[in-house]
Amino acid sequence: MGGSRQVKSDETVFEEASIKRLKAIVEYQAAVIRRQYDELQHTQTLFHRACTAAKVGVWECTLDNEMLYWSDSVYEIFELPKGSTVTRDLILQLYPEEARARLESARLQAIQDRTGFRLETEIRTFKGNNRWIRLTATVECEAGVPVRLIGIKQDITEERLLLDQTRSLAERDALTTLSNRSIFQAALKRIDSTQPDRNRVSALLLIDIDNFKDINDTHGHLVGDRCLIEVGQRLTTVVTEATTIARIGGDEFAILLDQQSDTTEIITIGRRIIACFDAPVSGAGRPVQISVSVGIARFVEQTSDDLFFQADLALYAAKEGGRQTFKLYEQLPESKNVRTGSVG
């Protein structure tokens, strides 16, 4: 009997040891799972924070029923409560018509080719705010059949604003905010193109401020800058027929007129420009009277270089003729068609 009790006790000890060992294994595995869960939660937190910081969200659209699935960041981009039900038809209404057409075309092509696409467009959020987004998509297939689109949507509004500002700095005269010389030259060169729209220009006007050096010497450069700004503003106001108004040098401005302007209208524009400087410019508390001289050349199939040369000759004739006037190249005497000097 005693021996039997001893064997039973050994079995009990063995079972208890086994149970203890199993418990230890389970506890260890539970600890591993908890640690992995915590790491996953940490990773997800970092992912969501990174998405929020980068204004990037993940989206998915099933192709059989066109159900949409959005991450929280996408809801934030479109200014919708997180977890709201969204449908593709509803979201498409937030895209401009032209962007919707591009999106649908790119989407169909990507599904057909089993590839993907990328699109940048402006949207209007559910709260009525305008934003720019970058949308990318990849087609996922099962057994070679497209089943869903997955990708990201990113808010690039700030990026677009910075791009626009950078482009503006590259294209605009810093003082007057008119187009700069490079933009003017590009517009002028378009008349040399063989494209059908090359005849958008009817005339080139070159404008110089009369005796501008004297203004700087007498009143100072701050007043001179104020005069340049005022010239740009007045030209923009009175020459509504312009396709381009640019500052191309120190006190030199250029205007390209649209193709609708005939000779009579061009002469009227020249008179308007001269007349708009009857009123003095207020600069640094003192009125400064300025005037301009204008040279005009009509576009009649000549090259851009010839057009500029003709307008420059007409400007020279206007300055030589007493300033505060305009001259039309085609009305110059034959002797004035050759420039022999320069007039400041």
C-alpha positions in Angstrom: 0.0 0.0 0.0 2.8 2.4 0.9 4.5 1.7 -2.4 1.3 2.4 -4.3 0.9 5.8 -2.6 4.6 6.6 -3.5 4.0 6.0 -7.2 0.9 8.1 -7.2 2.7 10.9 -5.6 5.4 10.8 -8.2 2.8 11.0 -10.9 1.3 14.0 -9.2 4.6 15.7 -9.0 5.2 14.9 -12.7 1.8 16.3 -13.6 2.3 19.4 -11.6 5.7 20.0 -13.1 4.3 19.5 -16.6 1.5 21.9 -15.8 4.0 24.4 -14.4 6.1 24.1 -17.5 3.1 24.5 -19.8 2.0 27.5 -17.8 5.5 29.0 -18.2 5.4 28.3 -22.0 1.9 29.9 -22.2 3.0 32.9 -20.2 6.1 33.3 -22.3 4.0 33.1 -25.5 1.5 35.5 -24.0 4.4 37.9 -23.2 5.7 37.5 -26.7 2.2 38.2 -28.1 1.8 41.2 -25.9 5.2 42.6 -26.9 4.4 42.0 -30.6 1.0 43.6 -30.1 2.6 46.6 -28.4 5.2 46.9 -31.2 2.4 46.6 -33.7 0.5 49.3 -31.9 3.6 51.5 -31.7 4.3 50.9 -35.4 0.7 51.8 -36.3 0.9 54.9 -34.2 4.1 55.9 -35.9 2.5 55.2 -39.3 -0.6 57.3 -38.5 1.5 60.1 -37.2 3.7 60.0 -40.3 0.7 59.9 -42.5 -0.8 62.9 -40.6 2.5 64.8 -40.8 2.9 64.1 -44.5 -0.9 64.5 -45.1 -1.0 61.1 -46.7 -3.8 58.5 -46.5 -4.3 55.0 -47.8 -7.4 54.1 -49.9 -8.8 51.0 -51.5 -11.6 50.5 -54.0 -13.0 47.0 -54.8 -13.9 46.7 -58.4 -16.8 44.3 -58.2 -19.0 46.7 -56.1 -16.8 49.8 -56.0 -16.8 50.0 -52.2 -14.3 52.5 -50.8 -12.1 52.0 -47.8 -10.2 55.0 -46.4 -7.6 55.5 -43.7 -8.1 58.3 -41.2 -5.8 60.6 -43.0 -8.0 60.5 -46.2 -11.0 61.5 -44.2 -9.0 64.4 -42.8 -8.0 65.5 -46.4 -11.6 65.5 -47.5 -12.8 67.0 -44.2 -15.2 64.2 -43.4 -15.8 62.6 -40.0 -13.6 59.5 -39.6 -15.4 56.4 -40.4 -18.2 58.0 -42.4 -19.7 56.0 -45.3 -18.3 57.2 -48.6 -19.3 56.2 -52.1 -17.3 56.6 -55.3 -20.1 58.6 -57.0 -20.2 61.0 -54.0 -16.4 61.6 -54.0 -16.2 62.1 -57.7 -18.5 65.2 -57.3 -15.7 66.8 -55.4 -13.4 66.8 -58.5 -13.6 69.4 -61.2 -15.2 68.1 -64.4 -11.9 68.0 -66.3 -10.1 66.2 -63.5 -13.0 63.6 -63.3 -12.6 62.9 -67.0 -8.8 62.4 -66.6 -9.3 60.2 -63.6 -11.8 58.0 -65.3 -9.6 57.6 -68.4 -6.5 56.8 -66.3 -8.4 54.4 -64.1 -9.9 52.4 -67.1 -6.5 52.3 -68.8 -4.8 51.1 -65.6 -7.4 48.3 -65.0 -7.1 47.2 -68.7 -3.2 47.1 -68.5 -3.1 45.8 -64.9 -0.8 48.7 -64.0 -1.5 51.9 -62.1 -1.7 55.7 -62.5 -1.0 59.0 -60.8 -3.0 62.2 -60.9 -2.7 65.7 -59.4 -5.8 67.8 -59.2 -7.7 70.3 -57.2 -10.7 69.2 -55.1 -13.4 70.9 -53.1 -13.7 69.3 -49.6 -17.0 68.5 -47.9 -16.6 71.7 -46.0 -16.2 73.7 -49.2 -12.5 74.3 -49.0 -10.3 74.0 -52.1 -7.3 71.7 -51.9 -4.8 70.1 -54.2 -4.2 66.3 -53.9 -1.9 63.8 -55.4 -3.6 60.5 -56.1 -1.7 57.3 -56.9 -3.2 53.9 -57.6 -2.1 50.3 -58.3 -4.3 47.5 -59.7 -4.3 44.3 -57.6 -5.2 41.1 -59.4 -6.2 37.6 -58.3 -5.6 34.8 -60.7 -4.8 37.5 -63.3 -8.2 39.2 -62.8 -8.2 42.9 -61.5 -10.1 42.9 -58.2 -9.2 46.2 -56.5 -7.4 49.4 -56.7 -5.2 50.5 -53.8 -3.1 53.6 -53.4 -2.5 56.8 -51.5 -4.0 60.3 -51.5 -1.8 63.2 -50.4 -2.7 66.8 -49.6 -0.2 68.8 -51.7 -1.9 72.2 -51.2 1.1 73.8 -49.5 3.4 72.2 -52.1 1.4 73.7 -54.9 1.3 77.1 -53.3 5.1 77.0 -52.9 5.4 76.0 -56.5 3.2 78.8 -57.6 5.2 81.3 -55.6 8.4 80.0 -57.0 7.0 80.1 -60.5 5.8 83.7 -59.9 9.2 84.7 -58.7 10.7 83.2 -61.8 8.2 84.9 -64.2 7.5 88.2 -62.5 9.4 91.4 -62.2 10.1 91.8 -58.4 9.3 95.5 -58.3 6.3 96.0 -60.6 5.0 92.4 -60.5 4.6 92.6 -64.3 5.9 89.8 -66.5 9.7 89.9 -66.7 11.9 90.0 -69.7 12.2 86.2 -70.1 8.4 85.8 -70.1 8.1 88.6 -72.6 10.7 87.1 -74.9 9.0 83.7 -74.8 5.6 85.3 -75.7 7.3 87.3 -78.5 9.0 84.2 -79.9 5.7 82.5 -80.2 5.0 84.5 -83.4 7.8 82.5 -85.0 6.0 79.3 -84.4 4.3 77.4 -87.2 1.4 76.6 -84.8 -2.0 78.0 -85.8 -2.3 80.3 -82.8 1.0 82.2 -83.6 -1.0 85.2 -84.9 -2.4 86.0 -81.5 -0.3 89.2 -81.6 -1.4 92.3 -83.6 1.3 94.7 -82.4 4.3 95.3 -80.2 4.6 98.5 -78.1 7.9 99.5 -76.5 7.6 102.1 -73.7 10.4 104.2 -72.1 10.0 106.7 -69.2 11.3 110.0 -70.4 14.3 111.4 -68.6 14.2 108.7 -66.0 17.8 109.2 -65.0 17.0 112.8 -64.1 14.1 111.6 -61.8 16.5 109.3 -60.0 19.2 112.0 -59.7 16.7 114.6 -58.5 14.3 112.7 -56.3 16.3 109.6 -55.4 15.9 105.9 -56.2 13.0 105.3 -53.9 10.9 107.8 -55.8 12.2 106.3 -59.0 11.0 102.9 -57.9 7.7 104.4 -57.1 7.4 105.8 -60.6 8.3 102.4 -62.1 5.5 100.7 -60.0 3.0 103.4 -61.1 3.9 103.0 -64.7 3.2 99.3 -64.5 -0.1 99.9 -62.8 -1.3 102.5 -65.2 -0.3 100.4 -68.3 -2.2 97.5 -66.8 -5.3 99.7 -66.3 -5.4 101.4 -69.7 -4.2 98.6 -72.0 -6.9 96.0 -71.5 -6.2 94.6 -75.0 -2.8 93.3 -74.0 -1.8 89.6 -74.0 1.5 90.5 -72.2 2.7 93.6 -70.3 6.3 93.3 -69.1 9.1 95.3 -67.6 12.0 94.4 -69.8 14.7 96.7 -68.5 15.4 99.5 -66.0 12.7 102.0 -67.3 11.7 99.9 -70.3 8.3 98.3 -70.7 6.8 96.2 -73.5 3.3 95.3 -74.5 2.0 92.7 -76.9 -1.5 93.4 -78.2 -4.0 90.7 -79.1 -4.9 89.9 -82.7 -8.2 91.7 -82.5 -6.6 95.2 -82.5 -6.5 96.9 -85.9 -4.4 99.9 -86.8 -7.1 102.4 -85.7 -7.4 100.7 -82.3 -3.6 100.5 -81.9 -3.3 104.2 -82.5 -6.1 104.8 -79.9 -4.2 102.6 -77.4 -1.0 104.7 -78.0 -2.9 107.9 -77.3 -4.4 106.4 -74.1 -1.0 105.4 -72.9 0.4 109.0 -73.4 -2.7 110.5 -71.7 -2.7 108.2 -68.7 0.4 110.0 -67.4 -1.1 113.5 -67.3 -1.6 113.1 -63.6 1.7 113.2 -61.5 3.0 110.3 -59.5 2.9 110.6 -55.7 6.3 109.5 -54.4 7.7 110.0 -50.9 5.2 112.7 -50.2 6.0 114.8 -53.3 4.3 114.7 -56.7 6.5 113.8 -59.6 5.5 114.5 -63.2 6.5 111.8 -65.6 5.9 111.1 -69.3 6.6 108.2 -71.6 7.6 107.7 -75.2 6.1 104.8 -77.1 7.2 102.9 -80.3 4.7 100.7 -82.0 5.2 98.1 -84.7 2.3 96.1 -86.2 2.7 92.4 -86.8 2.4 91.6 -90.5 4.1 88.2 -90.8 7.6 89.4 -89.9 9.9 87.5 -87.5 9.9 88.3 -83.8 13.4 89.9 -84.2 12.2 92.1 -87.0 9.1 93.1 -85.0 11.2 94.1 -82.0 13.6 96.0 -84.2 10.8 98.0 -85.9 9.2 98.9 -82.5 12.6 99.9 -81.3 13.1 102.2 -84.3 9.6 103.7 -83.7 10.5 104.3 -80.0 13.8 106.0 -81.1 11.8 108.3 -83.4 9.3 109.1 -80.6 12.2 110.2 -78.3 14.0 112.0 -81.1 10.7 113.8 -81.9 10.4 115.4 -78.5 9.3 112.6 -76.2 5.8 112.3 -74.5 4.4 110.9 -77.8 4.1 107.6 -79.7 5.2 106.7 -83.2 4.0 103.9 -85.5 6.8 102.2 -87.4 4.8 102.0 -90.7 4.2 105.7 -90.6 7.8 106.7 -90.2 9.6 108.5 -93.0 12.0 106.3 -94.9 14.9 108.1 -93.4 13.9 107.1 -89.9 13.9 103.4 -90.8 17.6 103.2 -90.0 18.7 104.0 -86.4 21.9 105.9 -86.3 22.3 106.6 -82.6 20.6 106.2 -79.2 18.5 108.5 -77.2 18.3 108.1 -73.4 
